[in-house]
Amino acid sequence: MIVAMIVVSLLAITFFTYILLISANMDKTDREREIEDNEQLEYIRNYKNGGNKGGNKKRNKTNL
């Protein structure tokens, strides 16, 4: 009985978290979505080119 209550509680938490995330995304304006898309594209370009352009250099085992 207790296990069933725990499972139901976890499912309820999961459902409400899903609804919260979906509703948060629905409130974005077109401009906010465009800005977010541009940030993601810039991140992907930097990642493909080795990342960290202008930032701290990647640390490896030799320079820890």
C-alpha positions in Angstrom: 0.0 0.0 0.0 2.8 2.4 0.9 4.7 1.5 -2.3 1.6 2.3 -4.4 1.2 5.7 -2.6 4.9 6.5 -3.3 4.5 5.5 -7.0 1.4 7.7 -7.4 3.1 10.6 -5.7 6.1 10.3 -8.0 3.8 10.2 -11.0 2.0 13.3 -9.8 5.2 15.2 -9.3 6.4 14.1 -12.8 3.2 15.2 -14.4 3.2 18.7 -12.7 6.8 19.2 -13.5 6.1 18.4 -17.2 3.2 20.8 -17.2 5.3 23.5 -15.6 8.1 23.1 -18.2 5.6 23.2 -21.1 3.8 26.3 -19.8 7.1 28.1 -19.2 8.0 27.6 -22.9 4.6 28.8 -24.1 5.1 32.2 -22.5 8.1 33.1 -24.6 7.7 35.7 -27.3 9.0 35.2 -30.8 11.9 37.5 -30.1 12.9 35.5 -27.0 12.8 32.3 -29.1 14.9 33.9 -31.8 17.5 35.0 -29.2 17.6 31.5 -27.7 18.0 29.9 -31.1 20.9 32.2 -31.9 22.6 31.4 -28.6 22.2 27.7 -29.2 23.6 28.0 -32.8 26.6 30.0 -31.6 27.3 27.4 -28.9 27.1 24.6 -31.5 29.4 26.5 -33.9 31.9 27.0 -31.1 31.7 23.4 -30.0 32.4 22.1 -33.5 35.4 24.5 -33.7 37.0 23.3 -30.5 35.0 25.5 -28.2 36.0 28.2 -25.7 36.7 31.0 -28.2 37.9 33.9 -26.3 37.3 32.2 -22.9 39.5 30.2 -20.7 41.5 27.5 -22.3 40.5 23.9 -21.8 42.3 22.3 -19.0 44.0 19.0 -19.5 46.0 16.7 -17.2 49.2 18.5 -17.8 48.1 22.0 -16.7 46.0 21.2 -13.7 
